[in-house]
Amino acid sequence: MTRIPPASTVEPAPGSRQLARGITATWWYTVTAVLFIELMLVGAWTGIAAAVDLRGGVLLVVGLGGVVWCASTLLLLLDYRHRLEAGPGVEWRRLVLPFAVAVAYGGTAGLLVGSWELAGMPIVQFFVLLRWPRGVRVRVVVAATVVLVGLAVIDTAADGFGVGIPWWLPIVYAAMLPGMTVSSLWWWDVLVTLDRARASEARLAATQERLRVATDVHDLQGHHLQVIALQLELAERLLPVDAPAGMEQLRAARVSVDEARQGTRDLATRFRSVPLGDELANARDLLGAAGLDVEARIATDANAAPAADLGPVIRETTTNVLRHGGGERARLVLERTRDGWRYEIANGVTDGDGGADDVEDGHGGSGLEGVRRRIADAGGTLDVRRDADEFVVVVTVPSAGEGGR
């Protein structure tokens, strides 16, 4: 059947990655639940076979054959997971092997044990595990339950086992098998639906964001380009008759170009900005992925801190720790102070590890010197120190709107 390629290449957010992991875990839970139900029934029938006929061949067919049948249903479950519900028809060629195993096991084991229910159970389970269209599955489950209960009633009426099994026990098992199987598949379908809704929501959000960016760029550039065009046209008319006035219009057009360029920069900066809470979460995840034991103390209102000043600082200092830091631990702190915000990053260092000297010497590119200049422009302070076993960078900045900018 035709498969649909991924519709979005947007990098998934941490929440979506968590949901994807949860869906995978739910899938294996579904497979385990269905196989457990089937193996439990095979064990029960093997016990009945042992009570009816202790010959090794009978036990081998019922027990070992039952395990092979359970393994064949795994092919049905895999097909159930990957088949598109809207796909046309059914790929019966993929189902030939599990259907043949179900018929062979049911017919042989049912004949040896003398049970119609055992003969029909694998075949009925085969049809229950197929991915039917909406509205059809309920009818299939009802029909499967009726068939199995009817076969169980026939076995009970004929007393085909003769081993003193309560008459109601085969009927209960017959009634439970289709329902329990479908309930597990239904839970998997619910998680798939939620995942598709999450993906659709992410694509819609990305589309809306692109439309918003396009609108803002159009409004900004359209306005400035229109003004520049008018100024240049006026300068072209004035230069032959009034050169000073024409030159004034050219200077005005140049100013308009600078304004358009600055507006574009501001627009790009606004769209590139990331909430400070996300910056700190990314820094914590990066340090943790590098094998460091990270202690994080982040204010609950971290997004209120000046992201334009602290965001680049967080990225730069995190990079310095990853490139030059040593030890096995790190500490991230962002807290409010009386007149602003205090950011601290520290990592445990060992003798010979890169630390303050490396960064100050410029081994880390612009390093902390660039951080120092940025913080100074924002009206804040930068303190770098190396203790006995720790390299610490402390940055303080005023609250938004109170800096030197």
Beta strands, then each sheet from edge to edge (+ up, - down):
strand 1: 293-298
strand 2: 329-336
strand 3: 340-348
strand 4: 381-386
strand 5: 390-398
sheet 1: 1+ 2+ 3- 5+ 4-
end
